[in-house]
Amino acid sequence: MSLIFPQIDPILITIGPIVIRWYALMYLVGFTFTLWLAKRHADKLDNDWTRDQVSDLLFACFLGVIFGGRIGYVLFYQLDTFLANPLFLFKIWTGGMSFHGGLLGVIIAIAWYAFRTKRTFYIVADFVAPFVPFGLGAGRLGNFMNGELWGRVTDVPWGMIFPMSGLLVRHPSQLYEFMLEGVVLFFILNWFIHKPRPVGAISGLFLTGYGVLRCIVEFYREPDAHLGLFGDWISMGQILSLPMIIFGVGQIFWAYRR
């Protein structure tokens, strides 16, 4: 007994030459809700964050996600293709985004914004971190609607057959990521921001939490066929997440020691 992937057209609507996809809509929903939530949070803080500053910061982070995510995907997952055809980087219609590349893009955006507004890097990073999981969760729902990034073959009762993966029953790993990287991490971080903590602890907890949860999910997600290592059990996603865990734990330790 297994579940059948619902027939979801990845294209939401077509207006002349304009094609709007569910995946793009999920990105838009994630950004819009994150912006609304961050502005509400800024209103409650007794500091100099204004709604306009929040809008500028999150717009810069959104650009970091888009450009960093694409560049990271090409360099981390499609390096051979890029070296053979550098123009592949600009073929965004073929799909392909990397969280870890997007994270690097966001870090650059935070550093730029902190310098521009004369704030410290960790004050800005701590402000942004609690709202990121909602956007991550929305993106994973977009992956599910596209029927992509499915999981490993399984016999669990909730296993699912994805049309583009053949007739094998697989883990719906996109939904696992939605729950862990989106819902669970969101509640952990937004619980933690109400506790006394030093500067740098929130962003450190985000790095640690995401890295650990991503490593767990990777055991159920089908690895890229050309990147699987050590018997297909250590994936590129885990390799890229390990530095996040190490740096996040070190950052938390540094924040409390300081």
C-alpha positions in Angstrom: 0.0 0.0 0.0 1.4 3.4 -1.0 0.3 6.9 -1.7 0.2 8.3 -5.2 1.6 11.8 -5.7 -1.3 14.2 -6.4 -1.4 15.5 -10.0 -0.3 19.0 -9.3 0.4 21.1 -12.4 3.7 23.0 -11.6 2.3 25.9 -13.6 -0.2 27.9 -11.6 -1.3 30.2 -14.4 -0.2 31.3 -17.8 -1.0 34.9 -19.1 0.3 35.3 -22.6 4.1 34.8 -22.4 4.1 35.1 -18.6 4.2 31.8 -16.8 3.6 31.7 -13.0 4.7 28.5 -11.3 3.7 27.2 -7.9 7.4 27.1 -6.9 7.8 30.8 -7.5 4.6 31.5 -5.7 5.9 29.7 -2.6 9.0 31.9 -2.7 6.8 34.9 -2.8 4.5 33.7 0.0 7.6 32.9 2.1 9.1 36.4 1.5 5.8 38.2 2.1 5.0 36.5 5.4 8.6 36.8 6.6 8.5 40.5 5.9 5.2 40.9 7.8 6.4 38.9 10.7 9.7 40.8 10.9 7.9 44.1 10.9 5.7 43.0 13.7 8.7 41.9 15.7 10.5 45.2 15.1 7.4 47.1 16.4 7.7 45.2 19.7 11.4 45.8 20.2 12.7 48.7 22.2 15.4 49.7 19.7 16.0 51.7 16.5 14.6 49.1 14.0 12.0 50.8 11.8 9.7 49.1 9.3 11.5 50.7 6.4 14.8 49.4 7.6 13.3 45.9 8.0 12.0 46.1 4.4 15.5 47.2 3.1 17.2 44.4 5.0 14.9 41.6 3.9 14.9 42.8 0.3 18.7 42.6 0.4 18.5 39.1 1.9 15.9 38.0 -0.7 18.4 39.0 -3.5 21.1 37.1 -1.6 18.9 34.0 -1.6 18.2 34.2 -5.3 21.7 35.0 -6.6 23.5 32.9 -4.0 21.1 30.0 -4.3 21.6 29.8 -8.1 25.4 30.3 -8.0 25.7 27.8 -5.1 23.6 25.2 -7.0 25.8 25.5 -10.1 29.1 25.3 -8.2 28.1 22.7 -5.6 25.9 20.4 -7.7 26.6 21.1 -11.4 30.2 22.2 -11.5 31.0 19.9 -14.5 28.1 21.3 -16.5 29.2 24.8 -15.7 32.8 24.2 -16.7 31.6 22.8 -20.0 29.2 25.6 -20.5 29.5 28.7 -18.3 26.3 30.1 -19.7 24.5 27.3 -17.8 24.7 29.7 -14.8 22.1 32.0 -16.4 19.7 29.2 -17.5 17.4 29.8 -14.5 14.4 28.4 -16.3 16.0 24.9 -16.0 15.6 25.1 -12.2 18.2 24.6 -9.5 18.6 26.4 -6.2 20.9 25.6 -3.3 20.1 26.4 0.3 23.8 26.6 1.2 24.5 29.0 -1.7 21.5 31.1 -0.6 22.8 31.1 2.9 26.2 32.5 1.7 24.3 35.1 -0.3 22.3 36.1 2.8 25.4 36.4 4.9 26.9 38.8 2.4 23.7 40.8 2.4 23.7 41.0 6.2 27.3 42.0 6.2 26.6 44.8 3.7 23.5 46.0 5.6 25.4 46.0 8.9 28.2 48.1 7.4 25.8 50.4 5.7 23.7 51.0 8.9 26.7 50.9 11.3 25.4 47.9 13.2 27.3 44.9 14.2 27.0 41.8 12.0 25.6 39.6 14.7 22.9 42.1 15.8 21.6 42.0 12.2 22.0 38.3 11.8 20.2 37.6 15.1 17.3 39.8 13.9 16.9 37.9 10.6 17.5 34.3 11.8 14.2 33.5 13.5 12.2 34.3 10.4 14.2 32.3 7.9 12.6 28.9 8.6 9.2 30.0 7.3 10.7 30.8 3.9 12.5 27.5 4.0 9.3 25.6 4.7 7.5 27.4 1.9 10.3 26.5 -0.5 10.1 22.8 0.4 6.3 22.9 -0.3 7.2 24.3 -3.7 9.6 21.3 -4.2 6.8 18.9 -3.3 4.3 20.6 -5.7 6.9 20.3 -8.4 7.3 16.6 -7.6 11.1 17.0 -7.3 13.8 16.2 -4.7 12.0 13.0 -3.6 13.3 10.6 -1.1 14.9 7.2 -1.0 13.0 4.0 -1.8 11.0 2.8 1.2 8.3 0.5 2.4 6.7 2.8 5.1 2.9 3.2 4.9 3.2 6.9 3.9 5.6 6.2 1.1 4.7 7.9 -2.2 5.1 7.2 -5.9 6.4 10.3 -7.7 5.7 10.3 -11.5 9.2 11.5 -12.4 10.9 8.9 -10.3 9.5 5.8 -11.8 7.2 3.3 -10.1 9.3 2.9 -6.9 7.7 4.0 -3.5 9.8 6.7 -1.9 9.9 8.9 1.2 8.2 12.2 0.7 11.4 13.9 2.0 10.2 17.3 0.9 7.5 17.1 3.5 10.0 15.9 6.1 12.1 19.0 5.3 9.0 21.2 5.5 8.3 20.0 9.0 11.8 19.9 10.4 13.6 22.8 8.6 10.4 24.9 8.4 8.0 24.3 11.3 10.2 22.8 14.0 13.1 25.1 13.5 10.8 28.1 13.3 9.2 27.3 16.7 12.6 26.6 18.3 14.1 29.9 17.3 11.0 31.9 18.1 10.8 30.3 21.5 14.5 31.1 22.1 14.2 34.8 21.2 12.0 35.3 24.3 14.8 34.0 26.6 17.7 36.1 27.9 20.7 35.4 25.6 23.8 37.1 24.3 24.3 38.7 20.9 25.2 36.0 18.4 23.4 33.1 20.1 20.3 33.2 17.9 22.1 33.1 14.6 24.4 30.4 16.1 21.4 28.3 17.1 20.0 28.7 13.6 23.2 27.4 12.0 23.4 24.5 14.4 19.7 23.6 14.2 19.4 23.7 10.5 22.7 21.8 10.0 21.5 19.0 12.3 18.0 18.8 10.9 19.3 18.8 7.3 21.8 16.0 8.0 18.9 13.9 9.5 16.6 14.5 6.5 19.5 13.7 4.0 19.3 10.1 5.2 15.8 9.9 3.7 16.4 12.0 0.6 17.6 10.6 -2.6 21.2 11.8 -3.1 22.3 13.3 -6.5 23.4 10.3 -8.6 26.6 12.0 -9.6 27.5 13.2 -6.1 26.7 10.3 -3.8 29.7 9.5 -1.6 30.7 6.6 0.7 28.1 4.2 -0.6 25.5 6.9 -1.2 25.0 7.5 2.5 27.0 10.7 2.9 25.5 13.3 0.6 26.6 16.7 -0.6 23.9 18.3 1.6 25.4 16.7 4.7 29.0 17.7 3.7 27.8 21.3 3.3 25.8 21.2 6.6 28.7 19.9 8.8 30.5 23.3 8.7 27.2 25.0 9.7 27.0 22.8 12.8 30.7 23.3 13.8 30.5 27.0 13.2 27.1 27.4 14.9 28.2 25.5 18.0 31.4 27.5 18.2 29.4 30.7 17.8 27.0 29.9 20.6 30.0 29.0 22.9 31.8 32.2 21.9 28.6 34.3 22.5 28.0 32.9 26.1 31.7 33.0 27.0 31.9 36.7 25.9 
